Amino acid sequence: MRIVRFTAPEKIGIGSDPLFGVLNENDAILILKGDPIYSGIVPQDKTVQLSEVKLLAPVIPRSKVICIGKNYADHAAEMNSQVPTEPIIFIKPNTSVIGPNETIVWPSMSERVDHEAELAIVISRICKEVPAEKTNDVIYGYTLANDVTARDLQKKDGQWTRAKGFDTFCPLGPWIETEFVPSNQKITATLNGQVKQSSLLSEMIFKIPQIIEFVSNVMTLLPGDVILTGTPAGISPMPAGSTISISIDGLGTLTNKVSARVQ
């Protein structure tokens, strides 16, 4: 099931406030009452076509976005780092989240802004200390993410909060897929039509159950929290005016543009 969050022009009769819906194979959206993470799937018996709406980030975390660093061996190598022996975690603020086709804003204090293609987990309920064998019980679904990073600031600061925390630095979308099962699917990043990152989800060092078990032993997870699972090798700068697309087989494609550097 594909869950979308969207707005629509007033002229089509459903208002312009953000709404949730279920997208079917014919690109028709069944409109839902409320946020399905909190309210469940409650249809309104109204539909709208995908072509008539603007998709938003499918989830706006009310709490946090947790990220896993260096979770592909080839990415650890390109960062001149050792493969970690346990997950490396950091947090992006929820104010960094934007949706598909929104613009990544290049901040004035950075000279280099990179893409990082990632699979993202959406958490379904309050949970703490979840054992690996129970992690499916707390997953609502999966979406695509771009862990945008001001690489020069990451190097300068020696830690990652500023470099990864700017507004617009966490594109998510285009939808949440509730039936996706991560295995050997291809993950790619395409910059201005050129493939920059290409790997398989099976190459992750720490798999989904290990990630959720580890993170939930550090902090309580809340409904709508998002966990980014790491990026493969091939990170590269996104020049001003670029178009960056993140794709995962079975999940679709998340596309965003990059603004000129803010002066």
C-alpha positions as CSV (number, residue, x, y, z in Angstrom):
1,M,0.0,0.0,0.0
2,R,1.4,3.4,-1.0
3,I,0.6,6.2,1.4
4,V,0.9,9.7,0.1
5,R,0.6,13.2,1.6
6,F,-0.5,15.9,-0.7
7,T,-2.2,19.3,-1.4
8,A,-4.6,20.0,-4.2
9,P,-5.9,23.2,-5.9
10,E,-9.1,24.6,-4.4
11,K,-10.7,24.2,-7.9
12,I,-10.9,20.4,-7.6
13,G,-13.1,20.7,-4.6
14,I,-11.1,19.1,-1.7
15,G,-9.4,22.1,-0.3
16,S,-5.7,23.1,-0.2
17,D,-4.8,21.8,3.3
18,P,-2.4,18.8,3.4
19,L,-4.3,15.5,3.1
20,F,-3.3,11.8,3.2
21,G,-4.4,9.1,0.7
22,V,-3.8,5.7,-0.6
23,L,-2.4,5.6,-4.2
24,N,-3.5,2.7,-6.4
25,E,-2.0,1.2,-9.5
26,N,-4.1,3.6,-11.7
27,D,-2.7,6.7,-10.1
28,A,-5.9,7.4,-8.3
29,I,-5.6,8.6,-4.6
30,L,-8.3,7.4,-2.1
31,I,-8.4,10.3,0.3
32,L,-8.1,9.4,4.0
33,K,-9.4,11.0,7.2
34,G,-6.4,12.1,9.3
35,D,-2.9,10.8,9.4
36,P,-2.9,7.0,8.9
37,I,0.1,6.5,11.2
38,Y,-2.1,7.7,14.1
39,S,-5.7,7.2,12.8
40,G,-5.4,4.0,10.7
41,I,-6.7,3.7,7.2
42,V,-10.1,5.6,7.3
43,P,-11.3,6.4,3.8
44,Q,-13.4,9.5,3.0
45,D,-14.9,7.9,-0.2
46,K,-13.3,10.6,-2.3
47,T,-10.6,10.2,-4.9
48,V,-8.3,12.5,-6.8
49,Q,-5.8,11.8,-9.6
50,L,-2.1,11.9,-8.9
51,S,-1.7,14.3,-11.8
52,E,-4.0,16.8,-10.1
53,V,-2.1,17.2,-6.8
54,K,1.3,18.2,-5.4
55,L,3.0,15.5,-3.4
56,L,4.5,16.5,0.0
57,A,6.9,14.6,2.2
58,P,4.8,11.5,3.1
59,V,5.6,11.9,6.8
60,I,6.6,15.0,8.8
61,P,8.4,13.6,11.9
62,R,6.9,15.2,15.0
63,S,10.0,14.1,16.9
64,K,13.1,13.2,15.0
65,V,15.0,11.8,12.0
66,I,17.7,9.4,13.1
67,C,20.5,8.5,10.7
68,I,23.0,5.7,10.4
69,G,26.5,6.7,9.3
70,K,28.9,4.7,7.2
71,N,26.6,1.7,6.8
72,Y,28.1,0.6,3.5
73,A,31.7,-0.6,3.5
74,D,32.5,1.1,0.2
75,H,31.2,4.5,1.6
76,A,33.3,4.0,4.7
77,A,36.3,3.4,2.5
78,E,35.7,6.6,0.4
79,M,35.5,8.6,3.6
80,N,38.9,7.0,4.7
81,S,37.2,5.4,7.6
82,Q,37.1,1.9,9.1
83,V,34.0,-0.2,8.8
84,P,32.2,0.5,12.1
85,T,31.7,-2.4,14.6
86,E,28.3,-1.0,15.7
87,P,25.9,1.5,14.1
88,I,27.0,5.1,14.1
89,I,23.9,7.3,14.8
90,F,23.2,11.0,14.5
91,I,20.1,13.1,14.2
92,K,18.7,15.5,11.6
93,P,16.1,18.0,12.8
94,N,12.6,17.5,11.6
95,T,12.8,21.0,10.1
96,S,15.2,19.6,7.5
97,V,12.4,17.6,5.9
98,I,11.0,18.5,2.5
99,G,9.0,16.6,-0.1
100,P,9.5,15.5,-3.7
101,N,10.1,18.2,-6.3
102,E,10.9,20.7,-3.6
103,T,14.1,22.7,-3.7
104,I,17.2,21.9,-1.7
105,V,18.5,25.3,-0.6
106,W,22.3,25.7,-0.8
107,P,23.3,27.6,2.4
108,S,25.6,30.6,2.2
109,M,28.1,29.1,4.7
110,S,28.9,26.1,2.6
111,E,31.0,25.7,-0.5
112,R,30.1,22.0,-1.2
113,V,26.7,20.3,-0.8
114,D,26.5,16.5,-1.5
115,H,23.8,14.0,-2.1
116,E,23.5,10.7,-0.2
117,A,20.9,8.2,-1.4
118,E,19.2,6.3,1.4
119,L,16.4,3.9,2.3
120,A,14.3,5.4,5.2
121,I,12.2,3.5,7.8
122,V,9.0,5.0,9.1
123,I,8.2,4.0,12.7
124,S,4.6,3.0,13.5
125,R,4.3,3.3,17.3
126,I,6.0,4.2,20.5
127,C,8.7,1.6,21.2
128,K,11.8,1.1,23.3
129,E,14.4,-1.7,23.4
130,V,12.9,-3.6,20.5
131,P,14.5,-7.0,20.0
132,A,15.7,-7.7,16.4
133,E,13.1,-10.4,15.9
134,K,10.3,-8.0,16.8
135,T,11.3,-5.1,14.6
136,N,8.6,-5.7,11.9
137,D,6.0,-4.9,14.6
138,V,7.2,-1.3,14.8
139,I,7.7,-0.5,11.1
140,Y,5.0,1.4,9.3
141,G,6.7,1.3,6.0
142,Y,9.6,2.6,3.9
143,T,10.4,5.6,1.8
144,L,13.3,7.2,0.0
145,A,15.6,9.8,1.5
146,N,18.5,12.1,0.5
147,D,20.8,12.8,3.5
148,V,22.0,16.1,2.0
149,T,25.3,17.1,3.5
150,A,27.5,20.2,3.5
151,R,30.6,18.2,3.2
152,D,33.1,21.1,3.8
153,L,31.3,21.9,7.1
154,Q,31.3,18.2,8.1
155,K,35.1,18.2,7.7
156,K,35.5,21.6,9.4
157,D,33.3,20.8,12.4
158,G,34.5,17.3,13.1
159,Q,30.9,16.4,13.8
160,W,27.8,16.3,11.7
161,T,25.0,18.4,13.2
162,R,25.5,21.6,11.3
163,A,26.5,19.9,8.0
164,K,23.4,17.8,7.9
165,G,20.9,19.9,9.8
166,F,20.0,22.8,7.4
167,D,16.4,23.4,6.4
168,T,15.7,21.4,3.2
169,F,18.5,18.9,3.9
170,C,16.3,15.8,4.3
171,P,14.1,15.2,1.2
172,L,11.7,12.3,1.8
173,G,9.2,10.6,-0.6
174,P,7.5,10.2,-2.9
175,W,5.3,8.0,-0.6
176,I,5.5,5.4,2.1
177,E,5.3,1.8,0.9
178,T,3.8,-0.4,3.7
179,E,4.5,-3.7,1.9
180,F,8.1,-3.1,0.9
181,V,10.5,-5.8,2.1
182,P,14.2,-4.7,1.9
183,S,16.4,-7.4,0.4
184,N,18.6,-7.1,-2.7
185,Q,17.0,-4.1,-4.4
186,K,19.1,-1.6,-6.2
187,I,19.6,1.9,-4.8
188,T,20.8,4.7,-7.0
189,A,21.5,8.4,-7.1
190,T,21.3,10.1,-10.5
191,L,22.7,13.7,-10.8
192,N,21.7,15.6,-13.9
193,G,21.1,12.3,-15.7
194,Q,24.4,10.7,-14.6
195,V,24.4,7.8,-12.2
196,K,26.6,8.6,-9.3
197,Q,25.6,6.0,-6.7
198,S,24.6,2.4,-7.4
199,S,24.5,-0.4,-5.0
200,L,22.2,-3.0,-3.4
201,L,20.4,-2.8,-0.1
202,S,21.9,-6.1,0.8
203,E,25.3,-4.4,1.0
204,M,24.3,-2.6,4.2
205,I,26.6,-3.6,7.0
206,F,23.8,-3.4,9.7
207,K,20.5,-4.7,8.5
208,I,17.1,-3.2,9.4
209,P,16.5,-5.4,12.5
210,Q,20.0,-4.6,13.9
211,I,19.4,-0.9,13.2
212,I,16.1,-0.7,15.0
213,E,17.3,-2.8,17.9
214,F,20.3,-0.6,18.4
215,V,18.6,2.7,18.0
216,S,15.7,1.8,20.2
217,N,18.1,0.8,23.0
218,V,19.5,4.3,22.9
219,M,16.3,6.3,22.6
220,T,12.5,5.9,22.6
221,L,11.1,5.8,19.1
222,L,7.8,7.6,18.4
223,P,5.1,7.2,15.7
224,G,6.3,9.0,12.6
225,D,10.0,8.9,13.5
226,V,12.2,8.3,10.5
227,I,15.4,6.3,10.4
228,L,17.8,6.7,7.5
229,T,19.8,3.6,6.9
230,G,23.0,4.9,5.4
231,T,24.4,5.6,1.9
232,P,26.6,3.6,-0.5
233,A,29.8,5.0,-2.2
234,G,29.6,7.6,-4.9
235,I,28.7,10.7,-2.9
236,S,29.4,13.8,-4.9
237,P,28.7,17.6,-5.0
238,M,25.4,18.9,-6.4
239,P,26.2,22.1,-8.4
240,A,23.7,25.0,-8.3
241,G,20.7,24.3,-10.4
242,S,21.2,20.5,-10.4
243,T,18.5,17.9,-10.4
244,I,19.1,14.9,-8.1
245,S,17.0,11.7,-8.2
246,I,17.2,8.9,-5.6
247,S,15.7,5.6,-6.7
248,I,15.1,2.2,-5.1
249,D,13.6,-0.7,-7.0
250,G,10.0,-1.2,-5.8
251,L,9.9,2.2,-4.0
252,G,10.0,4.7,-6.9
253,T,12.0,7.8,-7.3
254,L,12.5,11.0,-5.2
255,T,13.6,14.0,-7.3
256,N,14.6,17.4,-6.1
257,K,16.4,20.5,-7.5
258,V,19.2,22.4,-5.9
259,S,19.1,26.2,-5.6
260,A,21.9,28.6,-6.3
261,R,24.1,29.2,-3.3
262,V,22.4,31.6,-1.0
263,Q,24.3,34.9,-0.8
